[in-house]
Amino acid sequence: MTDTMRSHGEPARGPSAAAAAVTTGGANALMRLTDPPMRAVQRLIGAARMPYVFLLPNLVFFGLFVFLPIGINIVFSVTGGTALFPAERPYVGAEHYARLLDCGSYLEAASCREDLFWRGVGNTLTFTVFQMVAMVLFSLITALVLNRPIRGRGFFRAVYFFPVLLSPVVVALIWKWILQRDGLLNAVLTTAGGEKILFFVDPGWAMFWSVFVSVWAHMGFYTLILLAGLQAIPRDVYEAAEMDGTRPWRVFHRITLPLLWPNLLVVLVLVLIRSVQVFDEVFVLTGGGPGTATMMVVQYIYTTAFANQVQNFGLAGAASVLLGVVLFVLTLIQLFLTRRRAS
Amino acid sequence: MAGLELRGIRKDYGSTAVLKGIDLSIADGEFVVFVGPSGCGKSTLLRVIAGLETVTAGDIRIDGAEVTQTAASDRGLAMVFQSYALYPHMTVHQNMSFALENMGIAKAEISSRVERAARMLRLTDYLQRRPAALSGGQRQRVAIGRAIVRDPKIFLFDEPLSNLDAELRVATRKELAALHAEIGGTMIYVTHDQVEAMTLADRIVVLNGGRIEQIGSPLELYNRPANLFVAGFIGSPRMNLLPTELVREETAGPAATLGIRPEHVEPCAEVDADLTVRVDLVEQLGGETFLYTSADTGGPNGLPLTIRCDGQSRLTRGDLLPVRLRRDHLHRFDATGLACRPDPILARSPS
């Protein structure tokens, strides 16, 4: 740096130049420090293998915290007992899977040997269907409104995105405070002359608010994806439609929706994946109740492994593997759709 | 087809006036080209006519009917956009039939109109393709076809050739001229390319700073520019503008500025010369040569003077060249920049 400045005969001046000099100086010092060992490694393994050296830290991280737990989970799913170390657990084969899948009728949880698992599956399915419909519908409507030149558009865009930044537990606690027996909403209802509603005692209300809170918390993210899609539709296509005498509903139906379809597909699959994984918000909000009315699959896994008096890691592991397979398939679909969109 | 009348059209964006009072009449079947530099308001004027922009003041009449507040969809006009603006998810056939479906026209009639337009534009083989599978020229033809099938009162073209390469632009220009001759519709065409304007227009409207500088046939504008702006804008290379002191007094008259086109500056014997110029750059085009020269005015920079010569030239940079300005082609402009009338061209002009 100094040499360069000298060669131009124009020394750098001012605080920004000084900061740049310090940064560059620091970078140079770091390079001087790391250069010899890097050269030594390269001499040892060859330049072609160097990318793997740089990939190694992340690979180790993923190996320890993702792939290893998946492996352990699979081992747990085919072993029994309450011991924590796999070596101490007796091999039971597909026993846990058989237990989970042993049903008189898959449409009736009570006929299943592991009825709580199937209640969780049923609840998760109900939650997923309602959440997907509500999420896509409200995200789309919000994106369409925010895409119009309305007053305070930037403010509203921020407002709808803020809940995404909150922790799911915080979201659930806020809404629990609003919805509980003596919460804000019941205070408003009674002030307006109405009666208190026990939202967490009625199974219908509990599921409704589980879906509502989840939509409220995540809608901003999907709105953003759809808004980006809407803004990618060229303005002159709409002007051409206007010149062609297209009525507003037909513009939406024949122009906006088909051109937004790739984004909508991505949103649909992402919402589906997240719905199947739902746990924290609903668990904190309702605890899975009343009874098992809002108990999702992931809560079943958590309870079976950690919260029950007898910790059945094997059964929970098997349920995790089954859920993992479902998520894997859904992720493949999402990747396929995203790549098709990109191409 | 229909005529168009614009009276006192103004368009402001906040405190910025983009159109500052446009008055214009376009006759039924006329091909009118709006031309002007970037930001002169030509596209805005077209969009105002289309109904895609509202006016701040003024009236728009189509075939005598007031349409100033009428929605774009109800004006019965068709527009060809610079970017084509085709519906990317629809086939060529669907693109061309979409507006007709909106109008509730019967399917048989739609098919007949689309096929007729496709034949006219050589698109029959591409009707089932999507725009992404077409070349730029084909897309432009689809955009034109989409306008034709509607049988609009007026065709509006917003720089339709600007996204095409030079060769395709020339070919499509010819096709547009042929199309106008065939269907005879009223067409309004926006461009910044004066070759397009000169070759396509029945009349050219030269716009500058939101105002009309001159309206006239291409040759009227070329031969009798109303002011310095039009003189400098129409013609390529542009007209040479000279202070009157450079030319012998008897030719200058009362004008403040003289204008002369490059083809009207002739190399001559020194004894007949009005000026002696130094050649700065020679552009050999084969059939003609442009000499970019400068005349010595005594100042630090010479006065630029462009000369067009037929055929090829052996002159090189630095050569001194005595030139004569053809008296019968001198344009005179007063101190405000307006053309002094009558001038020699006016006297000679058949129009």
Interface residues (C-beta under 8 A of the other chain):
Chain A: P234 D236 V237 E239 A240 A241 E242 M243 D244 G245 T246 R247 R250 R254 I255 P258 L259
Chain B: A50 G51 L52 A71 A72 S73 D74 L77 A78 M79 F81 Q82 S83 A85 L86 Y87 P88 H89 F98 A99 N102 M103 R146 R150
